[in-house]
Amino acid sequence: MSSPRNYTGDETSKVRSGIRRAGKYVRGLINRAYALPVVRHVRRLRRLRPLGNGRSYGTPVVRYFWSHYLQQHRQDIHGHCLEIGDMQTILGYGETAVTRADVIDVTAHSPQVTIVADLSRADHVPADTYDCFVNQFTMHVIYDVQAALYHSIRILKPGGVLLVNFSSVDYYFHKGLEMGTGQPMFLFWWFTPIQVENLLRRVGLSSDDFQLTVYGNLFTRVAYQINIPAEQLTRRELEYSDPGHPVLICVRVVKPIRWSAERPEYQDPWLPQSTPAQWNERFGHYA
């Protein structure tokens, strides 16, 4: 059996150089293969705009996560309940446990709206009123989010439950978005879990008063923004949670019996002078 050969310094350098050239050649072949039209079509993530040009179809990933969360906490939706925009969620999940339903929004754009108020300026809405408030997909489009969270808790009865979500990623409508609710919406925030927990603590809550659940991973972040619906993802892709890549932060708050917090000093946003985009249910945010 022959003994292993000992390479000189020059020979070792040549071997390493050859390996680098081979690696560079292979990477070049891979890059050229990715550039082929057929491969680019298969590799659906390699694109500059969402699938279907943003056309709405299927269940958005964030809606799948929120539905799963509400299903777990549907027993909280009972008695006198409040929702933003319409009462579809509280009636759909609370069903006969809901004895009275109210809807809050900035204008009376629908017969369902019973309370006209900006949630971040809701001083005229009576305190200690609701058994449950479902505040969904709203906090990221409210500039004064601290005030909105304060009022969300203030209007609950002691022991009442706030079910609220905070988006970690979403479409950014740079000109604003008109959805027929009375005023255009602007996206002000993309939240992180530590940011949400700080918001909760600043309105007089302790860790005993809330539970925070984070949904999402790298692929579901990409899938949501590229417009791949939840129906086209596997259960593992949807259920795998990576705290480094949150998509949706869901919080259950139980208002303490002796809750007290000072109303935060109100903050008003600067808004661009632009013509907002018009929401289209078929074509979604990219209409």
Helices and strands as residue ranges (DSSP letters): H 9-35, H 37-42, G 51-54, H 61-72, G 74-76, E 79-84, H 88-94, G 95-97, E 98-105, E 115-116, G 119-121, E 130-135, G 139-141, H 145-154, E 156-167, E 177-178, H 193-202, E 210-215, H 218-226, G 230-232, H 235-239, E 248-254, E 277-278
